[in-house]
Amino acid sequence: MSKKYQSKHRSIGEVKYPPLERLEMKKISRKDILELLQENRNPNTIFSVVFLKKNGEIRRMNCMLGVKKHLKGGKLKFNPLERGYLVVLDTQKKAYRMINLETINNITSKGVEYYVEG
């Protein structure tokens, strides 16, 4: 590596990162999950959810509720909430996903991490 390059850029050891902020942690019951998520109905609110997929894998997803931008014109033939599912937009894959409300482990929203009991 040339001295010119080294003098312009600091090495990783010299970079100072801000301290990590600790999230406030709360417990929430399964029946209160839907109420909490309805507070995130604003399309600009991103929240994180950890849940168990149908195939047994644990998945962490950043998602949003109430987004209509990526719809292709089709309609669901059933009401997902009646079957215990929540329709969200996965912000990383830009695709709609259904989350089973019974398999949610924790939710992080607005700087608060909620652990699901029961």
DODO-77655 format. One line per 3 residues: number of its first residue (from 0); their letters; for each residue x, y negated, z negated of N, C-alpha, C. Coordinates in steps of 0.001 Angstrom, whole numbers, plus 500000, padded with zeros to 6 digits. Layout:
% residues N
NUM) a) X/Y/Z/X/Y/Z/X/Y/Z; ...
END
This chain:
% residues 118
0) msk) 500848/501171/500000/500000/500000/500000/500895/498764/500000; 500540/497793/500798/501386/496607/500901/501220/495709/499687; 502260/494926/499385/502208/493997/498262/501178/492904/498509
3) kyq) 500989/492518/499772/500019/491491/500123/498607/491941/499715; 498265/493206/499991/496962/493741/499631/496818/493810/498119; 497858/494248/497433/497805/494381/495989/497658/493032/495294
6) skh) 498249/492003/495832/498182/490709/495163/496813/490047/495305; 496080/490349/496388/494769/489735/496599/493659/490422/495817; 493801/491711/495547/492736/492474/494917/493181/493023/493574
9) rsi) 492280/492938/492606/492576/493497/491295/492360/495000/491301; 493116/495694/490500/492903/497139/490412/491665/497402/489561; 491177/498605/489634/489963/498968/488896/490161/498812/487406
12) gev) 491353/499065/486913/491632/498946/485490/491494/497528/484961; 491603/496544/485804/491496/495146/485371/490074/494606/485419; 489164/495303/486087/487794/494817/486225/487067/494986/484903
15) kyp) 486410/493938/484480/485644/493990/483232/484169/494057/483589; 483510/495062/483092/482087/495246/483349/481291/494736/482153; 480094/494191/482389/479287/493752/481251/478831/494957/480435
18) ple) 478611/494774/479140/478180/495904/478317/476795/496382/478748; 476580/497674/478638/475277/498229/478984/474252/497829/477932; 473094/497403/478397/472022/497058/477469/471285/498331/477094
21) rle) 470953/498439/475848/470199/499595/475401/468725/499350/475636; 468057/500350/476165/466627/500248/476399/465872/500514/475109; 464780/499819/474946/463889/500100/473830/463214/501435/474116
24) mkk) 463100/502307/473114/462500/503623/473323/461226/503754/472511; 460193/504296/473157/458905/504499/472495/458365/505861/472882; 457519/506411/472003/456830/507658/472324/455434/507322/472819
27) isr) 454949/508128/473749/453629/507917/474322/452961/509274/474494; 451651/509314/474314/450932/510579/474499/450566/510751/475970; 450268/511974/476364/449910/512253/477752/448673/511476/478196
30) kdi) 447722/511312/477289/446490/510613/477682/446723/509112/477904; 447806/508557/477344/448098/507131/477516/448999/506837/478721; 449467/507882/479404/450350/507679/480562/449655/506868/481643
33) lel) 448437/507265/481967/447712/506603/483052/447471/505131/482736; 447141/504840/481489/446929/503448/481071/448229/502638/481219; 449347/503223/480822/450637/502554/480957/450964/502295/482429
36) lqe) 450728/503292/483267/451037/503148/484685/450109/502161/485385; 448891/502028/484914/447976/501047/485509/448474/499622/485274; 449247/499409/484214/449858/498102/483965/450902/497778/485039
39) nrn) 451433/498820/485694/452427/498647/486762/451777/498581/488140; 450508/498324/488209/449776/498334/489474/450254/497239/490430; 450896/496204/489914/451432/495140/490760/452430/495756/491734
42) pnt) 452256/495533/493052/453158/496168/494025/454633/495793/493891; 454957/494760/493135/456357/494363/492983/457026/494998/491774; 456303/495790/490997/456856/496394/489790/457377/497793/490094
45) ifs) 458675/497969/489918/459303/499282/490118/459476/499927/488752; 459148/501198/488663/459370/501933/487430/460029/503257/487773; 460600/503877/486767/461300/505143/486946/460538/506223/486194
48) vvf) 460457/507388/486786/459751/508496/486149/460579/509768/486294; 460620/510560/485234/461284/511863/485243/460193/512905/485057; 460157/513871/485981/459100/514872/485919/459622/516208/486432
51) lkk) 458839/517245/486190/459168/518593/486626/458434/518862/487939; 459200/519191/488973/458603/519488/490275/457965/520881/490259; 457151/521141/491257/456477/522434/491363/457454/523598/491433
54) nge) 458618/523374/492057/459599/524457/492201/460488/524613/490962; 460234/523830/489902/460972/523965/488655/462120/522990/488476; 462429/522204/489489/463505/521221/489385/463027/519990/488629
57) irr) 463961/519359/487913/463662/518090/487255/464081/516984/488206; 463208/516012/488395/463495/514929/489331/463299/513584/488667; 464205/512656/488969/464087/511266/488529/463821/510442/489780
60) mnc) 462759/509648/489745/462368/508889/490917/462054/507445/490537; 462551/506510/491348/462162/505109/491229/460974/504923/492156; 459887/504375/491636/458690/504298/492450/457848/503065/492121
63) mlg) 456835/502872/492956/455912/501751/492813/454488/502261/493014; 453542/501578/492396/452124/501876/492577/451480/500793/493426; 450401/501130/494079/449604/500136/494783/450195/499610/496074
66) vkk) 451186/500268/496641/451814/499803/497882/451019/500354/499065; 450680/499494/500010/449911/499909/501193/450715/499767/502483; 451917/499236/502409/452698/498886/503590/453020/500077/504494
69) hlk) 453320/501224/503933/453808/502353/504721/452709/503359/505089; 451451/502984/504921/450356/503883/505282/450286/504046/506793; 449899/505234/507229/449832/505516/508662/448387/505614/509157
72) ggk) 447411/505346/508321/446020/505343/508760/445203/506532/508314; 445825/507577/507809/445092/508747/507346/444499/508523/505963; 443517/509333/505611/442909/509261/504278/443004/510627/503623
75) lkf) 443127/510613/502317/443136/511866/501570/441713/512419/501513; 441595/513731/501507/440287/514362/501450/439826/514614/500018; 440628/514171/499060/440276/514349/497655/440803/513164/496860
78) npl) 440307/513017/495640/440776/511969/494748/441906/512555/493896; 443156/512098/494076/444282/512679/493347/444139/512581/491821; 443565/511492/491320/443433/511338/489865/442502/512389/489264
81) erg) 441484/512805/490016/440578/513842/489516/441295/515178/489365; 442336/515381/490158/443117/516620/490089/444379/516469/489244; 444572/515299/488633/445713/515096/487749/446986/514663/488441
84) ylv) 446872/514071/489614/448033/513605/490357/448013/512086/490480; 449191/511515/490590/449360/510084/490774/450113/509861/492080; 449561/509028/492971/450209/508737/494250/451095/507507/494075
87) vld) 452394/507646/494390/453367/506556/494256/454187/506455/495534; 454856/505334/495697/455801/505166/496794/457204/505342/496235; 457933/506335/496736/459328/506551/496358/460137/505444/497024
90) tqk) 460732/504559/496227/461415/503387/496783/462731/503740/497472; 463325/504872/497151/464569/505258/497797/464324/505912/499151; 463287/506749/499243/462999/507457/500492/461934/506756/501326
93) kay) 461324/505698/500780/460260/504957/501478/459170/505903/501966; 458738/506790/501078/457700/507764/501405/456783/507937/500195; 455542/508277/500458/454582/508494/499381/454793/509874/498776
96) rmi) 454634/509948/497469/454772/511198/496728/453623/511306/495730; 453313/512550/495362/452324/512797/494308/453047/513374/493106; 452751/512800/491954/453352/513256/490703/452257/513874/489844
99) nle) 452496/515072/489356/451565/515729/488452/451686/515053/487086; 450594/514494/486589/450626/513771/485311/450964/514687/484139; 450708/515973/484280/450982/516925/483198/452457/517301/483088
102) tin) 453270/516975/484090/454681/517377/484055/455637/516200/483860; 455106/515017/483554/455966/513850/483332/456672/513979/481994; 457995/513768/481983/458788/513821/480747/458996/512439/480152
105) nit) 459403/511480/480990/459561/510111/480500/459391/509105/481623; 459086/507881/481215/458844/506774/482138/459637/505583/481635; 460314/504880/482538/461007/503647/482182/460354/502516/482964
108) skg) 459836/501549/482220/459126/500442/482857/459371/499162/482073; 459741/498119/482780/459933/496789/482184/460889/496826/480989; 461966/497600/481109/462983/497644/480070/462663/498501/478868
111) vey) 461583/499272/478939/461197/500155/477844/461136/501581/478368; 461759/502500/477643/461717/503910/478029/460705/504628/477148; 459728/505262/477784/458654/505970/477082/458879/507464/477212
114) yve) 458937/508172/476072/459042/509622/476061/457658/510188/475836; 457270/511156/476647/455947/511722/476585/455909/512863/475578; 454951/512796/474667/454756/513837/473672/453665/514778/474137
117) g) 453844/516037/473787/452763/516992/474042/452714/517599/475333
END
